Amino acid sequence: MMPNYKLKYFNFRGRAELARLVFAVAEVEYEDIRFAVEDWPKIKPTTPFGQAPVLEVDGKPLAQSSAIARYLGKEYGLAGKTNWEQAQVDMIMDTMEDILTPMRAIHFCKDEQAQVDMIMDTMEDILTPMRAIHFCKDEQQKAELQKKYQEETLPNYLKGLETFLCGNNGGDGYFVGSEC
């Protein structure tokens, strides 16, 4: 019997989107429970760690977006067939997290000092140029820093991902094996 899935997250893509994509690719039905940011204070205490998303599987909660995605990937054959392929899938997921984490922190933080603290706690090789861009007061220099980030730093990560993709069966659309 197919499990009963309920995915609970804010009414936007964010950290739940990967789980939604896995459900779509696997053609699995689930209840997509989206809530407004204003409702979060009431919902937060009902989650395992005070965070979203949460996936309920037959009424049992599973938190943490990467854990949810990995669980669903394994359940529906999208996480690699061997331990080596699974490790490669984890590598791609972790690389994407390295790219997205600083952007999320900067985007959602309204307090400038807290923003600085979050940036300092995140990967220096990615964030150094983003921090410089964010706090730069000189508009010309800021434009130059943005250009460098967009043309050098981020493409370096994306090139690594592309090289890895192309190294798997000539880049047939899958990072690992022929199904994930």
N, C-alpha and C positions, 0 to 999 in steps of 0.2 A: 504494500500500500504506500502511496506517495505521501511524504510528510506534509504537514500543514505549515506553510511558511508565512510569516508576517515580518516585513521589513519596515522599521520605524526610523524616520529621519525628517529633517526639516523639509520644507516645501521648495527645495532646489536640489541641484545635482550633487555637488560636493562629494563627501566621503562615501555616500551610499551608491553612487553611480556605477562603480565597478560591479557591485553585487547585482544591480539592476541589469547591467549588460550581460553578466553571466546567466541570469535567469532568461534573458531574451535569446541568447545564443543557444542555450540548452532547451529552449521552448518549454520552460517550467512555469506553471501558474503559481502566483504568490499574491499576498495582499500587500499593496504598497501604501503604507500608512504615512502620510505626510502631515506635518504640523507646522504652525506658524511660530516664528521666533518668539512672539509674545507668550506663547503657551509653554515654552521651554521650562520656566521655573516650576511649573506644576508637574511636568513630565520627568525632569531631571532626577528627582529622588526615586523614581520607579525603575531606573536603569542600573545595571550592575556596578558601573564605575562613575556614574554621573556624567556619562558621555553618550553621544549618538554617532553613528547608527547602532541599532540593536536589531539582530535577526532573531525572531522567535521560531524555534523548530519544535512543532508539537507542544507549544507552551513553554519550552525551556529557552531562556535567553542566552544569546551569544553576542558579546560586545567586541569592539575593535574592528575597524573596517578591513584591515589586512587579514585578520583571522577569519572574518566572514567570507571574504573573497577566496581565501585559500580553501576553506571548508567546502564552499560551493564548487570551486574548481575541481577538487578531488571527487566530490559526489557525482559530478557530471562529466568526468573524463577530460577536463581542461587544464590539468595541473602537471602533465607529464606522466609518462608510463613507467619510467625508471626513477630511482633515487637521483641519478645525475640530471635527468630532464627536470625533475621537481626542483632541484637546486638551481638550475638555470632559470626556471620560472620565478623562483624567489629572487634571484639576482635582478631580473628585469623589474619586478615589482618594487624592490628596494631602491633601485636607481630612479624609478619614477617618483617614489616618495621623497628621495633626496632633492629632486627637481621641484616638486610641488610644495614641500613643507615651508620653505621660506616665503613663498608667495602667499600661502594661506595666513601665516603669522602676520605678515605686513598688511594684508588686505583687511583682516578682521579686527586688528588692534586699533583702538581709538586713542589710547593714552600713549603719548610719545615716549616716555621713559620706559613703559612696559614693552613698547615696540623695540626699543634699543636692547632691552634685556633679552627678549626673545631672539632677536637677531644674533646676539652674542652667544647664545646657547645652541645655535644651529650650525651646520657645517660651514666652516670658514671659506673653503674654496668656492662654494657657490654664493655665499652671502656677502663676501667682501665687496664685490662690485655692486650688488643690489643695495647694500648699506650706503655705499658712496653715492649712488644715484639718488636714493631716497632723501638723504640729508644735505645734498649739495644745494647751495643757495644760488650759485652762478648758473644761469640758464644755459649758456653756451657749453660750459663744462659738463653740466648735467646731460645735455643732448649728446655730447661726445661719449660719456660714460654709458649711456643707454645704447648707443650705437655699438660700442665695444662689447657690451653684454650680449646684445642681440646677434652680433656678427661673429663673435669669438667664443665667449664662455658657454652659452647655451648650445650653440652648434657643436661644440666639443662633446658634450654629453649625448646629443642627438646623433652625432656621427658614430659614437661608440655603440649606441643602440642599433643604428642602421647596419654597421659592420657585423654586429652579432646576428641580426636578422638575415642579412645576405649570406652569412656563413652557414645558414641552415637551408639546405636545398636551394641555394641561389635566391633566397628571399621570396619564397612561395607564399608569403602571407602569414607565416607562423614563426614565432621566435624559437620555439622548441618543438622538436618532433614534427608531426604532420597534422596535429590537432590542437595545439595550444601555443 
